[in-house]
Amino acid sequence: MDLATTPLQFGLASGNPLVQLLVLIAAIGVVVLVGRIVLKVAWRLVTIAAVVIGLLLLASMVLPQIL
């Protein structure tokens, strides 16, 4: 099976607008799925950074008074 003829066998290059629309919708779905995973990780990183910075701010306000 040649990679150049694989789309032709499945009718992706047939010019059928419904097939092209299906391929477009599937591509958008993949982008959204990957985006959700990336944003999930990014949201966790932002939350962890906010907590760490908040603790450092609190420590910088409290510790000089104790020392």
DSSP file (Angstrom, degrees, kcal/mol; ACC not computed):
  #  RESIDUE AA STRUCTURE BP1 BP2  ACC     N-H-->O    O-->H-N    N-H-->O    O-->H-N    TCO  KAPPA ALPHA  PHI   PSI    X-CA   Y-CA   Z-CA
    1    1 A M              0   0    0      0, 0.0     2,-0.3     0, 0.0     5,-0.0   0.000 360.0 360.0 360.0 120.9    0.0    0.0    0.0
    2    2 A D    >>  -     0   0    0      1,-0.1     4,-0.9     4,-0.0     3,-0.6  -0.674 360.0-137.6 -88.9 138.3    1.5    3.3   -1.2
    3    3 A L  T 34 S+     0   0    0     -2,-0.3     3,-0.1     1,-0.2    -1,-0.1   0.796 103.1  58.7 -66.7 -26.3    1.0    6.3    1.0
    4    4 A A  T 34 S+     0   0    0      1,-0.2     4,-0.3     2,-0.1    -1,-0.2   0.809 111.1  40.2 -72.4 -28.4    0.4    8.5   -2.1
    5    5 A T  T <> S+     0   0    0     -3,-0.6     4,-1.8     1,-0.1    -1,-0.2   0.529  91.7  87.8 -98.0  -6.3   -2.6    6.3   -3.1
    6    6 A T  H  X S+     0   0    0     -4,-0.9     4,-1.3     1,-0.2     6,-0.2   0.921  88.4  48.8 -61.0 -45.8   -4.1    5.7    0.3
    7    7 A P  H  4>S+     0   0    0      0, 0.0     5,-2.4     0, 0.0     6,-0.6   0.875 109.7  54.1 -62.4 -32.7   -6.2    8.9    0.2
    8    8 A L  H >45S+     0   0    0     -4,-0.3     3,-0.7     1,-0.2    -2,-0.2   0.869 104.1  54.8 -67.1 -34.8   -7.5    8.0   -3.2
    9    9 A Q  H 3<5S+     0   0    0     -4,-1.8    -1,-0.2     1,-0.2    -3,-0.1   0.833 110.8  44.9 -68.3 -30.9   -8.6    4.6   -2.0
   10   10 A F  T 3<5S-     0   0    0     -4,-1.3    -1,-0.2    -3,-0.1    -2,-0.2   0.447 115.3-114.2 -92.7  -0.1  -10.7    6.1    0.7
   11   11 A G  T X 5S+     0   0    0     -3,-0.7     3,-1.0    -4,-0.5     5,-0.4   0.680  75.6 131.3  80.9  17.8  -12.2    8.7   -1.6
   12   12 A L  T 3 <S+     0   0    0     -5,-2.4     3,-0.4     1,-0.2    -4,-0.2   0.779  76.5  43.7 -75.5 -24.6  -10.6   11.7    0.2
   13   13 A A  T 3  S+     0   0    0     -6,-0.6    -1,-0.2     1,-0.2    -5,-0.1   0.153  84.1 101.8-102.4  18.6   -9.4   13.2   -3.1
   14   14 A S  S <  S-     0   0    0     -3,-1.0    -1,-0.2    -7,-0.2    -2,-0.1   0.641  90.6-120.3 -78.8 -13.2  -12.6   12.6   -4.9
   15   15 A G        +     0   0    0     -3,-0.4    -3,-0.1     1,-0.3    -2,-0.1   0.503  59.9 150.9  86.2   3.3  -13.8   16.1   -4.7
   16   16 A N     >  -     0   0    0     -5,-0.4     4,-2.3     1,-0.2    -1,-0.3  -0.579  41.3-148.2 -70.3 120.7  -16.9   15.2   -2.8
   17   17 A P  H  > S+     0   0    0      0, 0.0     4,-2.4     0, 0.0    -1,-0.2   0.823  95.5  55.3 -63.7 -30.3  -17.7   18.1   -0.6
   18   18 A L  H  > S+     0   0    0      2,-0.2     4,-2.2     1,-0.2     5,-0.1   0.893 108.6  47.4 -69.3 -37.7  -19.2   15.9    2.2
   19   19 A V  H  > S+     0   0    0     -3,-0.3     4,-2.4     2,-0.2    -1,-0.2   0.919 113.1  48.5 -67.0 -42.9  -16.0   13.9    2.4
   20   20 A Q  H  X S+     0   0    0     -4,-2.3     4,-2.3     1,-0.2    -2,-0.2   0.890 111.4  50.4 -64.0 -38.2  -14.0   17.1    2.5
   21   21 A L  H  X S+     0   0    0     -4,-2.4     4,-2.7     2,-0.2    -1,-0.2   0.895 109.6  50.7 -65.6 -40.2  -16.3   18.5    5.2
   22   22 A L  H  X S+     0   0    0     -4,-2.2     4,-2.5     2,-0.2    -2,-0.2   0.916 110.7  48.6 -63.3 -43.5  -15.9   15.3    7.2
   23   23 A V  H  X S+     0   0    0     -4,-2.4     4,-2.3     2,-0.2    -2,-0.2   0.907 112.3  49.6 -62.7 -41.4  -12.1   15.5    7.0
   24   24 A L  H  X S+     0   0    0     -4,-2.3     4,-2.4     2,-0.2    -2,-0.2   0.925 111.5  47.6 -63.1 -45.7  -12.2   19.1    8.1
   25   25 A I  H  X S+     0   0    0     -4,-2.7     4,-2.3     1,-0.2    -2,-0.2   0.897 112.1  50.4 -62.9 -41.0  -14.5   18.4   11.0
   26   26 A A  H  X S+     0   0    0     -4,-2.5     4,-2.0     2,-0.2    -1,-0.2   0.901 110.5  49.6 -64.5 -40.6  -12.2   15.5   12.1
   27   27 A A  H  X S+     0   0    0     -4,-2.3     4,-2.2     2,-0.2    -2,-0.2   0.908 110.9  49.2 -64.8 -41.7   -9.2   17.7   11.9
   28   28 A I  H  X S+     0   0    0     -4,-2.4     4,-2.6     1,-0.2    -2,-0.2   0.899 109.3  53.5 -63.8 -39.6  -10.9   20.4   14.0
   29   29 A G  H  X S+     0   0    0     -4,-2.3     4,-2.4     2,-0.2    -2,-0.2   0.893 108.3  49.1 -61.3 -40.4  -11.8   17.7   16.5
   30   30 A V  H  X S+     0   0    0     -4,-2.0     4,-2.6     2,-0.2     5,-0.2   0.919 111.4  49.5 -65.2 -42.8   -8.2   16.6   16.8
   31   31 A V  H  X S+     0   0    0     -4,-2.2     4,-2.5     1,-0.2    -2,-0.2   0.915 112.5  47.5 -62.3 -43.2   -7.0   20.2   17.2
   32   32 A V  H  X S+     0   0    0     -4,-2.6     4,-2.5     2,-0.2    -2,-0.2   0.911 111.9  50.2 -65.1 -42.2   -9.7   20.7   20.0
   33   33 A L  H  X S+     0   0    0     -4,-2.4     4,-1.8     2,-0.2    -2,-0.2   0.935 113.7  44.2 -62.0 -47.2   -8.7   17.5   21.7
   34   34 A V  H  X S+     0   0    0     -4,-2.6     4,-2.5     1,-0.2    -1,-0.2   0.900 112.8  53.4 -64.2 -40.1   -5.0   18.3   21.7
   35   35 A G  H  X S+     0   0    0     -4,-2.5     4,-2.8    -5,-0.2     5,-0.2   0.888 106.1  52.4 -62.2 -39.7   -5.8   21.9   22.8
   36   36 A R  H  X S+     0   0    0     -4,-2.5     4,-2.0     2,-0.2    -1,-0.2   0.908 110.5  47.7 -62.9 -41.1   -7.9   20.6   25.8
   37   37 A I  H  X S+     0   0    0     -4,-1.8     4,-1.9     2,-0.2    -2,-0.2   0.925 113.9  46.8 -66.0 -44.1   -5.0   18.5   26.9
   38   38 A V  H  X S+     0   0    0     -4,-2.5     4,-2.6     1,-0.2    -2,-0.2   0.915 113.2  48.6 -64.6 -42.9   -2.5   21.3   26.6
   39   39 A L  H  X S+     0   0    0     -4,-2.8     4,-2.8     2,-0.2    -1,-0.2   0.847 107.0  56.6 -67.1 -32.9   -4.8   23.8   28.4
   40   40 A K  H  X S+     0   0    0     -4,-2.0     4,-1.6    -5,-0.2    -1,-0.2   0.932 111.7  42.3 -62.0 -45.0   -5.4   21.3   31.2
   41   41 A V  H  X S+     0   0    0     -4,-1.9     4,-2.2     2,-0.2    -2,-0.2   0.917 114.7  51.0 -66.7 -43.3   -1.6   21.1   31.8
   42   42 A A  H  X S+     0   0    0     -4,-2.6     4,-2.5     1,-0.2    -2,-0.2   0.893 107.5  53.2 -62.3 -40.4   -1.2   24.8   31.4
   43   43 A W  H  X S+     0   0    0     -4,-2.8     4,-2.2     1,-0.2    -1,-0.2   0.896 109.2  49.0 -62.6 -40.6   -4.0   25.5   33.9
   44   44 A R  H  X S+     0   0    0     -4,-1.6     4,-2.6     2,-0.2    -1,-0.2   0.906 111.0  50.1 -65.4 -41.2   -2.3   23.3   36.5
   45   45 A L  H  X S+     0   0    0     -4,-2.2     4,-2.5     1,-0.2    -2,-0.2   0.902 111.0  48.7 -64.5 -40.8    1.0   25.0   35.9
   46   46 A V  H  X S+     0   0    0     -4,-2.5     4,-2.4     2,-0.2    -1,-0.2   0.906 112.1  49.4 -65.5 -40.7   -0.6   28.5   36.4
   47   47 A T  H  X S+     0   0    0     -4,-2.2     4,-2.2     2,-0.2    -2,-0.2   0.926 112.2  47.2 -64.2 -45.0   -2.3   27.3   39.5
   48   48 A I  H  X S+     0   0    0     -4,-2.6     4,-2.5     1,-0.2    -2,-0.2   0.919 112.5  50.0 -63.0 -43.0    0.9   25.9   41.0
   49   49 A A  H  X S+     0   0    0     -4,-2.5     4,-2.6     1,-0.2     5,-0.2   0.900 109.8  50.6 -62.6 -41.1    2.8   29.1   40.1
   50   50 A A  H  X S+     0   0    0     -4,-2.4     4,-2.3     2,-0.2    -1,-0.2   0.905 112.0  47.3 -64.4 -41.1    0.1   31.3   41.7
   51   51 A V  H  X S+     0   0    0     -4,-2.2     4,-2.5     2,-0.2    -2,-0.2   0.927 113.4  47.7 -66.1 -44.7    0.3   29.2   44.9
   52   52 A V  H  X S+     0   0    0     -4,-2.5     4,-2.4     2,-0.2    -2,-0.2   0.924 113.8  46.8 -63.6 -44.5    4.1   29.3   45.1
   53   53 A I  H  X S+     0   0    0     -4,-2.6     4,-2.4     1,-0.2    -1,-0.2   0.892 111.8  51.6 -65.6 -38.8    4.2   33.0   44.4
   54   54 A G  H  X S+     0   0    0     -4,-2.3     4,-2.5    -5,-0.2    -2,-0.2   0.911 110.7  47.8 -63.0 -42.3    1.5   33.6   47.0
   55   55 A L  H  X S+     0   0    0     -4,-2.5     4,-2.6     2,-0.2    -2,-0.2   0.898 111.8  50.0 -65.9 -39.9    3.5   31.6   49.6
   56   56 A L  H  X S+     0   0    0     -4,-2.4     4,-2.3     2,-0.2    -2,-0.2   0.895 111.5  48.9 -64.5 -39.3    6.7   33.4   48.8
   57   57 A L  H  X S+     0   0    0     -4,-2.4     4,-1.4     2,-0.2    -2,-0.2   0.925 112.7  47.5 -64.4 -44.8    4.9   36.8   49.2
   58   58 A L  H  X S+     0   0    0     -4,-2.5     4,-1.9     1,-0.2     5,-0.2   0.909 112.6  49.2 -62.9 -42.0    3.4   35.7   52.5
   59   59 A A  H  X S+     0   0    0     -4,-2.6     4,-2.5     1,-0.2    -1,-0.2   0.879 108.7  53.1 -66.1 -37.6    6.8   34.5   53.7
   60   60 A S  H  < S+     0   0    0     -4,-2.3    -1,-0.2     1,-0.2    -2,-0.2   0.784 112.9  44.5 -69.8 -25.1    8.5   37.7   52.6
   61   61 A M  H  < S+     0   0    0     -4,-1.4     4,-0.3    -3,-0.2    -2,-0.2   0.810 122.7  35.1 -85.1 -30.7    5.9   39.7   54.6
   62   62 A V  H >X S+     0   0    0     -4,-1.9     4,-1.2    -5,-0.2     3,-0.7   0.898 109.8  57.6 -91.9 -45.8    6.0   37.5   57.8
   63   63 A L  H 3X S+     0   0    0     -4,-2.5     4,-2.5     1,-0.2     3,-0.3   0.847  99.2  56.6 -63.2 -39.5    9.6   36.3   58.1
   64   64 A P  H 34 S+     0   0    0      0, 0.0    -1,-0.2     0, 0.0    -2,-0.1   0.846 107.5  51.6 -61.3 -29.6   11.4   39.7   58.3
   65   65 A Q  H <4 S+     0   0    0     -3,-0.7    -2,-0.2    -4,-0.3    -3,-0.1   0.832 110.9  47.1 -74.1 -31.8    9.2   40.6   61.3
   66   66 A I  H  <        0   0    0     -4,-1.2    -1,-0.2    -3,-0.3    -3,-0.1   0.889 360.0 360.0 -75.6 -40.5   10.1   37.3   63.0
   67   67 A L     <        0   0    0     -4,-2.5    -1,-0.2     0, 0.0    -2,-0.2   0.494 360.0 360.0 -73.2 360.0   13.9   37.8   62.4
